Amino acid sequence: MINIKKKCVLFFSILFLLLITSNNCFAYRNLPREPFYEKLTKENQLLHKKTFGNKLVIVEFFSFLCPHCYEFYKNINKKIFKNKIPKNVKIIRIHYSKMGQENGFATLLGYTWVVAKILNVEDKVIDPIFNGIHNTETIHDYKSIKKLFIKVTGVTSSAFDAAWNSNIAKTLFEKEYDLVEKLNISLVPDIYINNKYVINLSSLYNVYVDNFYSHYIYLILKLLKK
């Protein structure tokens, strides 16, 4: 009887130690893995500075065809983001026009984005274009894009045509298309801060899945000060 009790005590002691060890290992595996960013090489820093200047800047590479980009811009609170980011920080968004090139749609969307820049209506069209591609499926060609611009921005048909057919639009599109290749952008969304850091969005999301966007904004503010 005594031996049985001793064996039971020994068994439960071992089990208890195993549970503690297991829980500790689990906790260790789930510790936040900071930093959620990488510092660019000196060569790449110089390349980014040469491209975007020395001022405080956030550069976002995205694609209207990318479902992750759609989720990102759909869920982030635009007002909070704008209010949190200092006024002297420039935000540059560049379309990644190499995704989904089977029918040339990516090129059309990239060209659409530079026209939005020329007309200064990026903030008015970015959500409707995303929604029209991934949700309502109403954006699929030049005519549907022009119709959307006129509807949500108030620009006239002639003003849109003038911007679309301008040499400025053609030059800007070629510049941004080449820039994606020059900076070796391969995944979107891809976000760079102050020409020095690139954010690891997947890592940040995996750790802070329930409050990703608040931590994303916090990380940007942190990197802007570095």
C-alpha positions as CSV (number, residue, x, y, z in Angstrom):
1,M,0.0,0.0,0.0
2,I,2.8,2.4,0.9
3,N,4.6,1.6,-2.3
4,I,1.4,2.3,-4.3
5,K,1.1,5.7,-2.6
6,K,4.7,6.5,-3.2
7,K,4.3,5.6,-6.9
8,C,1.2,7.8,-7.1
9,V,2.9,10.7,-5.5
10,L,5.9,10.3,-7.8
11,F,3.6,10.0,-10.9
12,F,1.6,13.1,-10.1
13,S,4.9,15.0,-9.3
14,I,6.3,14.1,-12.7
15,L,3.0,15.0,-14.4
16,F,2.9,18.4,-12.6
17,L,6.5,19.1,-13.7
18,L,5.7,18.2,-17.3
19,L,2.7,20.5,-17.3
20,I,4.8,23.4,-16.0
21,T,7.5,22.8,-18.5
22,S,5.0,22.5,-21.3
23,N,3.3,25.7,-20.3
24,N,6.6,27.5,-20.0
25,C,7.6,26.3,-23.5
26,F,4.2,27.4,-24.9
27,A,4.5,30.8,-23.3
28,Y,8.1,31.2,-24.6
29,R,7.0,30.3,-28.1
30,N,4.3,33.0,-28.0
31,L,6.4,35.8,-26.6
32,P,6.3,38.8,-28.9
33,R,9.2,38.6,-31.4
34,E,10.3,42.2,-31.6
35,P,11.4,44.1,-33.5
36,F,8.7,43.8,-36.1
37,Y,10.8,45.5,-38.7
38,E,14.2,45.3,-40.4
39,K,16.7,47.9,-41.1
40,L,17.7,48.4,-44.7
41,T,21.3,48.0,-45.8
42,K,23.2,51.2,-46.2
43,E,23.1,50.7,-50.0
44,N,19.3,50.4,-50.0
45,Q,19.0,53.3,-47.6
46,L,20.9,55.5,-50.1
47,L,18.7,54.2,-52.9
48,H,15.5,55.0,-51.0
49,K,16.8,58.5,-50.0
50,K,17.8,59.2,-53.6
51,T,14.3,58.2,-54.7
52,F,12.1,59.7,-52.0
53,G,14.3,62.5,-50.5
54,N,15.5,63.1,-46.9
55,K,12.2,64.2,-45.3
56,L,10.1,62.1,-43.0
57,V,8.3,59.7,-45.3
58,I,6.1,56.5,-45.3
59,V,6.2,54.6,-48.6
60,E,3.5,52.0,-49.2
61,F,3.7,49.6,-52.1
62,F,0.3,47.9,-52.7
63,S,-1.8,46.4,-55.5
64,F,-5.5,46.8,-56.1
65,L,-5.6,43.1,-57.0
66,C,-4.0,42.0,-53.7
67,P,-6.6,40.6,-51.2
68,H,-4.3,41.3,-48.3
69,C,-3.9,44.9,-49.4
70,Y,-7.7,45.2,-49.6
71,E,-8.2,43.8,-46.1
72,F,-5.5,46.2,-44.8
73,Y,-7.0,49.4,-46.3
74,K,-10.6,48.2,-45.5
75,N,-10.0,47.7,-41.8
76,I,-7.5,50.4,-40.8
77,N,-9.3,53.4,-39.4
78,K,-8.2,56.2,-41.8
79,K,-9.1,59.1,-39.5
80,I,-7.2,57.7,-36.6
81,F,-4.2,56.9,-38.8
82,K,-4.2,60.5,-40.3
83,N,-4.7,62.1,-36.9
84,K,-1.8,60.1,-35.3
85,I,0.7,60.6,-38.1
86,P,2.5,63.9,-37.8
87,K,1.6,66.5,-40.4
88,N,5.2,66.8,-41.6
89,V,5.3,63.2,-42.6
90,K,4.7,62.5,-46.3
91,I,2.8,59.4,-47.3
92,I,3.6,58.0,-50.7
93,R,1.6,55.1,-52.1
94,I,2.9,53.2,-55.2
95,H,1.0,50.6,-57.1
96,Y,2.6,47.2,-57.7
97,S,1.6,46.6,-61.3
98,K,3.3,43.2,-61.8
99,M,0.6,41.2,-60.1
100,G,-2.1,39.6,-62.3
101,Q,-0.6,40.6,-65.6
102,E,-2.3,37.8,-67.6
103,N,-4.8,40.2,-69.1
104,G,-3.0,43.5,-68.5
105,F,-5.4,44.5,-65.7
106,A,-2.6,45.2,-63.3
107,T,-1.1,47.7,-65.7
108,L,-4.5,49.4,-66.2
109,L,-4.9,49.7,-62.4
110,G,-1.4,51.0,-62.0
111,Y,-2.1,53.6,-64.7
112,T,-5.4,54.4,-62.9
113,W,-3.5,55.1,-59.7
114,V,-1.1,57.7,-61.3
115,V,-4.1,59.4,-62.9
116,A,-5.6,59.6,-59.4
117,K,-2.4,61.2,-58.2
118,I,-2.4,63.8,-61.1
119,L,-6.1,64.7,-60.2
120,N,-5.2,64.7,-56.5
121,V,-8.1,62.3,-55.6
122,E,-6.2,59.2,-54.3
123,D,-8.0,59.3,-50.9
124,K,-11.4,59.4,-52.7
125,V,-10.8,56.5,-55.1
126,I,-8.7,54.0,-53.2
127,D,-11.5,52.4,-51.2
128,P,-14.1,52.4,-54.0
129,I,-11.6,50.8,-56.4
130,F,-10.7,48.1,-53.9
131,N,-14.4,47.5,-53.2
132,G,-15.2,47.4,-56.9
133,I,-12.6,44.7,-57.5
134,H,-13.0,42.5,-54.5
135,N,-16.6,43.0,-53.4
136,T,-19.0,44.3,-56.0
137,E,-16.9,43.2,-59.1
138,T,-17.9,46.5,-60.8
139,I,-14.3,47.5,-61.7
140,H,-13.0,45.5,-64.7
141,D,-12.1,47.9,-67.5
142,Y,-11.3,51.5,-68.5
143,K,-15.0,52.5,-68.8
144,S,-15.9,51.2,-65.3
145,I,-12.9,53.1,-63.9
146,K,-13.8,56.3,-65.6
147,K,-17.4,56.0,-64.4
148,L,-16.2,55.5,-60.8
149,F,-13.9,58.5,-60.9
150,I,-16.7,60.8,-62.2
151,K,-19.1,59.4,-59.5
152,V,-16.9,59.6,-56.4
153,T,-14.6,62.5,-57.1
154,G,-16.8,64.9,-59.1
155,V,-14.2,65.4,-61.9
156,T,-15.7,65.9,-65.3
157,S,-15.3,63.5,-68.2
158,S,-13.1,65.9,-70.1
159,A,-10.8,66.4,-67.0
160,F,-10.4,62.7,-66.6
161,D,-9.7,62.2,-70.3
162,A,-7.1,65.0,-70.2
163,A,-5.3,63.4,-67.2
164,W,-5.5,59.9,-68.7
165,N,-4.1,60.9,-72.0
166,S,-1.4,63.2,-70.7
167,N,2.3,62.6,-71.1
168,I,2.7,63.2,-67.4
169,A,0.6,60.1,-66.6
170,K,2.5,58.0,-69.1
171,T,5.9,59.2,-67.6
172,L,4.8,58.8,-64.0
173,F,3.5,55.3,-64.6
174,E,6.7,54.2,-66.3
175,K,8.7,55.7,-63.4
176,E,6.7,53.9,-60.7
177,Y,6.7,50.6,-62.7
178,D,10.5,50.8,-63.0
179,L,10.8,51.8,-59.4
180,V,9.2,48.6,-58.2
181,E,11.9,46.6,-60.0
182,K,14.7,48.9,-59.0
183,L,13.8,48.6,-55.3
184,N,13.3,44.8,-55.7
185,I,9.7,44.9,-54.4
186,S,8.2,41.4,-54.6
187,L,5.5,41.3,-52.0
188,V,2.6,43.6,-51.1
189,P,1.6,45.4,-49.0
190,D,5.2,46.5,-48.3
191,I,5.8,49.5,-46.1
192,Y,9.0,51.5,-45.6
193,I,9.6,54.2,-43.0
194,N,12.0,57.1,-43.3
195,N,14.0,55.3,-46.1
196,K,15.6,53.1,-43.3
197,Y,13.1,50.5,-42.1
198,V,10.7,48.0,-43.6
199,I,7.8,46.7,-41.5
200,N,7.3,42.9,-41.1
201,L,3.5,43.0,-41.3
202,S,3.0,39.2,-41.2
203,S,5.0,38.9,-38.0
204,L,3.2,41.9,-36.4
205,Y,-0.2,40.4,-37.4
206,N,0.7,36.9,-36.0
207,V,1.5,38.3,-32.6
208,Y,-1.2,41.0,-32.4
209,V,-4.0,39.5,-34.4
210,D,-6.7,41.0,-32.2
211,N,-5.4,44.6,-32.2
212,F,-3.1,44.6,-35.2
213,Y,-3.9,48.1,-36.4
214,S,-3.3,49.9,-33.2
215,H,0.1,48.2,-32.9
216,Y,0.8,49.0,-36.5
217,I,0.3,52.7,-36.0
218,Y,2.3,52.6,-32.8
219,L,5.2,50.9,-34.6
220,I,5.1,53.5,-37.4
221,L,5.3,56.3,-34.8
222,K,8.2,54.6,-33.1
223,L,10.1,54.2,-36.3
224,L,9.5,57.8,-37.4
225,K,11.4,58.9,-34.3
226,K,14.4,56.6,-34.8
